[in-house]
């Protein structure tokens, strides 16, 4: 597993994002998820932003802290 992790971390940002998406879908049956055409379009737009280096991210700690503060 360590070898696979090291190889995955060596991928480009867009390749890692695509791999993460595939791995998450593999946890559940993708047939259980139906997306509207608008949702599919939005996903493709965001993927393209990542591939073009236009997407900005936030550290996971900040994202989780924000979610926790909103749940209170």
N, CA, C and O atoms as a GROMACS GRO file, in nm:
protein
  288
    1UNK      N    1   0.081  -0.117   0.000
    1UNK     CA    2   0.000   0.000   0.000
    1UNK      C    3   0.087   0.126   0.000
    1UNK      O    4   0.052   0.226  -0.063
    2UNK      N    5   0.199   0.122   0.068
    2UNK     CA    6   0.288   0.238   0.073
    2UNK      C    7   0.341   0.272  -0.066
    2UNK      O    8   0.352   0.390  -0.101
    3UNK      N    9   0.372   0.171  -0.145
    3UNK     CA   10   0.420   0.193  -0.282
    3UNK      C   11   0.312   0.262  -0.366
    3UNK      O   12   0.341   0.356  -0.439
    4UNK      N   13   0.189   0.213  -0.354
    4UNK     CA   14   0.078   0.272  -0.430
    4UNK      C   15   0.058   0.418  -0.388
    4UNK      O   16   0.039   0.505  -0.473
    5UNK      N   17   0.063   0.444  -0.256
    5UNK     CA   18   0.047   0.581  -0.205
    5UNK      C   19   0.156   0.672  -0.261
    5UNK      O   20   0.128   0.783  -0.306
    6UNK      N   21   0.280   0.625  -0.257
    6UNK     CA   22   0.392   0.707  -0.308
    6UNK      C   23   0.374   0.736  -0.456
    6UNK      O   24   0.401   0.848  -0.501
    7UNK      N   25   0.331   0.636  -0.532
    7UNK     CA   26   0.310   0.656  -0.675
    7UNK      C   27   0.194   0.753  -0.700
    7UNK      O   28   0.201   0.837  -0.790
    8UNK      N   29   0.090   0.742  -0.621
    8UNK     CA   30  -0.025   0.832  -0.637
    8UNK      C   31   0.016   0.975  -0.605
    8UNK      O   32  -0.025   1.068  -0.674
    9UNK      N   33   0.095   0.995  -0.502
    9UNK     CA   34   0.137   1.130  -0.464
    9UNK      C   35   0.231   1.192  -0.567
    9UNK      O   36   0.249   1.314  -0.569
   10UNK      N   37   0.291   1.110  -0.650
   10UNK     CA   38   0.379   1.161  -0.755
   10UNK      C   39   0.301   1.210  -0.877
   10UNK      O   40   0.359   1.271  -0.967
   11UNK      N   41   0.172   1.183  -0.881
   11UNK     CA   42   0.089   1.226  -0.994
   11UNK      C   43   0.068   1.378  -0.991
   11UNK      O   44   0.088   1.442  -0.888
   12UNK      N   45   0.027   1.432  -1.103
   12UNK     CA   46  -0.005   1.574  -1.109
   12UNK      C   47  -0.132   1.600  -1.027
   12UNK      O   48  -0.204   1.507  -0.991
   13UNK      N   49  -0.159   1.726  -1.001
   13UNK     CA   50  -0.278   1.762  -0.924
   13UNK      C   51  -0.405   1.710  -0.989
   13UNK      O   52  -0.490   1.652  -0.922
   14UNK      N   53  -0.418   1.730  -1.118
   14UNK     CA   54  -0.541   1.685  -1.185
   14UNK      C   55  -0.549   1.533  -1.187
   14UNK      O   56  -0.659   1.478  -1.176
   15UNK      N   57  -0.438   1.465  -1.201
   15UNK     CA   58  -0.440   1.319  -1.198
   15UNK      C   59  -0.479   1.268  -1.059
   15UNK      O   60  -0.555   1.172  -1.048
   16UNK      N   61  -0.427   1.333  -0.953
   16UNK     CA   62  -0.465   1.293  -0.817
   16UNK      C   63  -0.613   1.319  -0.792
   16UNK      O   64  -0.680   1.238  -0.728
   17UNK      N   65  -0.665   1.431  -0.842
   17UNK     CA   66  -0.807   1.463  -0.825
   17UNK      C   67  -0.893   1.358  -0.894
   17UNK      O   68  -0.993   1.312  -0.839
   18UNK      N   69  -0.854   1.320  -1.014
   18UNK     CA   70  -0.928   1.218  -1.088
   18UNK      C   71  -0.922   1.084  -1.017
   18UNK      O   72  -1.023   1.014  -1.007
   19UNK      N   73  -0.805   1.048  -0.967
   19UNK     CA   74  -0.789   0.922  -0.895
   19UNK      C   75  -0.872   0.923  -0.766
   19UNK      O   76  -0.938   0.825  -0.734
   20UNK      N   77  -0.869   1.034  -0.694
   20UNK     CA   78  -0.948   1.045  -0.571
   20UNK      C   79  -1.096   1.026  -0.601
   20UNK      O   80  -1.167   0.957  -0.528
   21UNK      N   81  -1.142   1.088  -0.707
   21UNK     CA   82  -1.282   1.074  -0.747
   21UNK      C   83  -1.315   0.928  -0.774
   21UNK      O   84  -1.416   0.876  -0.726
   22UNK      N   85  -1.231   0.862  -0.851
   22UNK     CA   86  -1.255   0.721  -0.884
   22UNK      C   87  -1.254   0.634  -0.758
   22UNK      O   88  -1.336   0.543  -0.745
   23UNK      N   89  -1.161   0.662  -0.667
   23UNK     CA   90  -1.153   0.581  -0.545
   23UNK      C   91  -1.277   0.601  -0.457
   23UNK      O   92  -1.329   0.505  -0.400
   24UNK      N   93  -1.323   0.724  -0.446
   24UNK     CA   94  -1.442   0.751  -0.366
   24UNK      C   95  -1.562   0.680  -0.426
   24UNK      O   96  -1.642   0.619  -0.354
   25UNK      N   97  -1.576   0.688  -0.557
   25UNK     CA   98  -1.688   0.618  -0.621
   25UNK      C   99  -1.680   0.468  -0.601
   25UNK      O  100  -1.783   0.400  -0.597
   26UNK      N  101  -1.558   0.415  -0.590
   26UNK     CA  102  -1.543   0.270  -0.574
   26UNK      C  103  -1.590   0.223  -0.437
   26UNK      O  104  -1.610   0.103  -0.417
   27UNK      N  105  -1.608   0.315  -0.342
   27UNK     CA  106  -1.652   0.277  -0.208
   27UNK      C  107  -1.801   0.243  -0.206
   27UNK      O  108  -1.846   0.164  -0.123
   28UNK      N  109  -1.874   0.302  -0.295
   28UNK     CA  110  -2.018   0.278  -0.305
   28UNK      C  111  -2.051   0.238  -0.447
   28UNK      O  112  -1.966   0.243  -0.536
   29UNK      N  113  -2.172   0.198  -0.467
   29UNK     CA  114  -2.218   0.164  -0.601
   29UNK      C  115  -2.252   0.293  -0.676
   29UNK      O  116  -2.349   0.359  -0.641
   30UNK      N  117  -2.174   0.330  -0.779
   30UNK     CA  118  -2.201   0.455  -0.852
   30UNK      C  119  -2.341   0.460  -0.911
   30UNK      O  120  -2.393   0.568  -0.938
   31UNK      N  121  -2.404   0.345  -0.932
   31UNK     CA  122  -2.539   0.344  -0.986
   31UNK      C  123  -2.638   0.405  -0.888
   31UNK      O  124  -2.749   0.442  -0.926
   32UNK      N  125  -2.598   0.415  -0.761
   32UNK     CA  126  -2.685   0.476  -0.660
   32UNK      C  127  -2.690   0.627  -0.672
   32UNK      O  128  -2.774   0.692  -0.608
   33UNK      N  129  -2.604   0.685  -0.752
   33UNK     CA  130  -2.595   0.830  -0.763
   33UNK      C  131  -2.644   0.874  -0.901
   33UNK      O  132  -2.593   0.828  -1.003
   34UNK      N  133  -2.740   0.960  -0.902
   34UNK     CA  134  -2.784   1.018  -1.028
   34UNK      C  135  -2.767   1.168  -1.017
   34UNK      O  136  -2.812   1.230  -0.921
   35UNK      N  137  -2.701   1.224  -1.114
   35UNK     CA  138  -2.676   1.367  -1.117
   35UNK      C  139  -2.755   1.430  -1.231
   35UNK      O  140  -2.775   1.370  -1.336
   36UNK      N  141  -2.798   1.551  -1.207
   36UNK     CA  142  -2.867   1.624  -1.312
   36UNK      C  143  -2.765   1.670  -1.415
   36UNK      O  144  -2.646   1.674  -1.387
   37UNK      N  145  -2.811   1.704  -1.534
   37UNK     CA  146  -2.718   1.758  -1.635
   37UNK      C  147  -2.645   1.882  -1.583
   37UNK      O  148  -2.528   1.904  -1.617
   38UNK      N  149  -2.711   1.963  -1.502
   38UNK     CA  150  -2.648   2.083  -1.446
   38UNK      C  151  -2.536   2.045  -1.349
   38UNK      O  152  -2.430   2.109  -1.347
   39UNK      N  153  -2.558   1.942  -1.269
   39UNK     CA  154  -2.454   1.896  -1.177
   39UNK      C  155  -2.334   1.840  -1.253
   39UNK      O  156  -2.219   1.868  -1.219
   40UNK      N  157  -2.362   1.761  -1.355
   40UNK     CA  158  -2.253   1.707  -1.437
   40UNK      C  159  -2.171   1.819  -1.501
   40UNK      O  160  -2.048   1.814  -1.504
   41UNK      N  161  -2.241   1.921  -1.551
   41UNK     CA  162  -2.173   2.036  -1.613
   41UNK      C  163  -2.086   2.108  -1.512
   41UNK      O  164  -1.973   2.145  -1.543
   42UNK      N  165  -2.137   2.126  -1.391
   42UNK     CA  166  -2.060   2.195  -1.286
   42UNK      C  167  -1.937   2.115  -1.247
   42UNK      O  168  -1.829   2.171  -1.226
   43UNK      N  169  -1.951   1.984  -1.237
   43UNK     CA  170  -1.836   1.899  -1.206
   43UNK      C  171  -1.730   1.912  -1.314
   43UNK      O  172  -1.612   1.928  -1.283
   44UNK      N  173  -1.771   1.905  -1.439
   44UNK     CA  174  -1.675   1.916  -1.549
   44UNK      C  175  -1.607   2.053  -1.549
   44UNK      O  176  -1.488   2.063  -1.579
   45UNK      N  177  -1.683   2.158  -1.516
   45UNK     CA  178  -1.625   2.293  -1.510
   45UNK      C  179  -1.517   2.298  -1.402
   45UNK      O  180  -1.410   2.355  -1.423
   46UNK      N  181  -1.545   2.241  -1.288
   46UNK     CA  182  -1.448   2.243  -1.177
   46UNK      C  183  -1.326   2.158  -1.208
   46UNK      O  184  -1.213   2.197  -1.175
   47UNK      N  185  -1.347   2.043  -1.269
   47UNK     CA  186  -1.233   1.958  -1.308
   47UNK      C  187  -1.143   2.034  -1.406
   47UNK      O  188  -1.021   2.031  -1.393
   48UNK      N  189  -1.204   2.102  -1.501
   48UNK     CA  190  -1.127   2.179  -1.599
   48UNK      C  191  -1.047   2.289  -1.530
   48UNK      O  192  -0.933   2.315  -1.568
   49UNK      N  193  -1.105   2.355  -1.431
   49UNK     CA  194  -1.034   2.459  -1.357
   49UNK      C  195  -0.910   2.401  -1.289
   49UNK      O  196  -0.804   2.464  -1.288
   50UNK      N  197  -0.923   2.281  -1.232
   50UNK     CA  198  -0.809   2.216  -1.167
   50UNK      C  199  -0.703   2.184  -1.271
   50UNK      O  200  -0.584   2.211  -1.251
   51UNK      N  201  -0.745   2.128  -1.382
   51UNK     CA  202  -0.650   2.091  -1.488
   51UNK      C  203  -0.575   2.212  -1.543
   51UNK      O  204  -0.458   2.202  -1.579
   52UNK      N  205  -0.643   2.326  -1.549
   52UNK     CA  206  -0.581   2.446  -1.603
   52UNK      C  207  -0.507   2.527  -1.497
   52UNK      O  208  -0.451   2.632  -1.527
   53UNK      N  209  -0.507   2.478  -1.375
   53UNK     CA  210  -0.436   2.548  -1.268
   53UNK      C  211  -0.507   2.674  -1.220
   53UNK      O  212  -0.445   2.760  -1.158
   54UNK      N  213  -0.637   2.685  -1.248
   54UNK     CA  214  -0.712   2.804  -1.209
   54UNK      C  215  -0.784   2.786  -1.076
   54UNK      O  216  -0.831   2.884  -1.018
   55UNK      N  217  -0.791   2.666  -1.026
   55UNK     CA  218  -0.863   2.640  -0.902
   55UNK      C  219  -0.775   2.677  -0.783
   55UNK      O  220  -0.654   2.657  -0.784
   56UNK      N  221  -0.839   2.732  -0.684
   56UNK     CA  222  -0.767   2.761  -0.560
   56UNK      C  223  -0.826   2.673  -0.452
   56UNK      O  224  -0.947   2.649  -0.449
   57UNK      N  225  -0.744   2.627  -0.366
   57UNK     CA  226  -0.791   2.538  -0.260
   57UNK      C  227  -0.768   2.599  -0.123
   57UNK      O  228  -0.707   2.705  -0.109
   58UNK      N  229  -0.819   2.531  -0.024
   58UNK     CA  230  -0.801   2.569   0.115
   58UNK      C  231  -0.752   2.446   0.190
   58UNK      O  232  -0.789   2.334   0.158
   59UNK      N  233  -0.668   2.468   0.291
   59UNK     CA  234  -0.624   2.354   0.370
   59UNK      C  235  -0.743   2.283   0.434
   59UNK      O  236  -0.838   2.348   0.477
   60UNK      N  237  -0.737   2.152   0.440
   60UNK     CA  238  -0.847   2.073   0.494
   60UNK      C  239  -0.884   2.117   0.635
   60UNK      O  240  -1.002   2.120   0.670
   61UNK      N  241  -0.784   2.153   0.716
   61UNK     CA  242  -0.812   2.194   0.854
   61UNK      C  243  -0.904   2.316   0.855
   61UNK      O  244  -0.995   2.323   0.938
   62UNK      N  245  -0.881   2.411   0.765
   62UNK     CA  246  -0.966   2.530   0.758
   62UNK      C  247  -1.108   2.494   0.714
   62UNK      O  248  -1.205   2.545   0.769
   63UNK      N  249  -1.118   2.408   0.616
   63UNK     CA  250  -1.249   2.368   0.565
   63UNK      C  251  -1.329   2.298   0.674
   63UNK      O  252  -1.446   2.331   0.695
   64UNK      N  253  -1.267   2.203   0.744
   64UNK     CA  254  -1.337   2.130   0.849
   64UNK      C  255  -1.374   2.221   0.965
   64UNK      O  256  -1.483   2.207   1.022
   65UNK      N  257  -1.286   2.314   1.001
   65UNK     CA  258  -1.316   2.408   1.109
   65UNK      C  259  -1.437   2.495   1.071
   65UNK      O  260  -1.523   2.522   1.155
   66UNK      N  261  -1.442   2.539   0.947
   66UNK     CA  262  -1.555   2.621   0.901
   66UNK      C  263  -1.685   2.541   0.908
   66UNK      O  264  -1.788   2.593   0.952
   67UNK      N  265  -1.680   2.416   0.864
   67UNK     CA  266  -1.800   2.331   0.867
   67UNK      C  267  -1.845   2.311   1.012
   67UNK      O  268  -1.964   2.321   1.042
   68UNK      N  269  -1.750   2.283   1.101
   68UNK     CA  270  -1.787   2.264   1.242
   68UNK      C  271  -1.849   2.389   1.302
   68UNK      O  272  -1.946   2.380   1.377
   69UNK      N  273  -1.794   2.505   1.269
   69UNK     CA  274  -1.848   2.630   1.325
   69UNK      C  275  -1.988   2.658   1.272
   69UNK      O  276  -2.069   2.719   1.343
   70UNK      N  277  -2.018   2.616   1.151
   70UNK     CA  278  -2.151   2.638   1.094
   70UNK      C  279  -2.255   2.542   1.149
   70UNK      O  280  -2.374   2.570   1.143
   71UNK      N  281  -2.211   2.432   1.202
   71UNK     CA  282  -2.303   2.331   1.256
   71UNK      C  283  -2.348   2.365   1.397
   71UNK      O  284  -2.442   2.304   1.448
   72UNK      N  285  -2.284   2.461   1.460
   72UNK     CA  286  -2.316   2.496   1.600
   72UNK      C  287  -2.433   2.586   1.607
   72UNK      O  288  -2.474   2.625   1.716
   0.00000   0.00000   0.00000
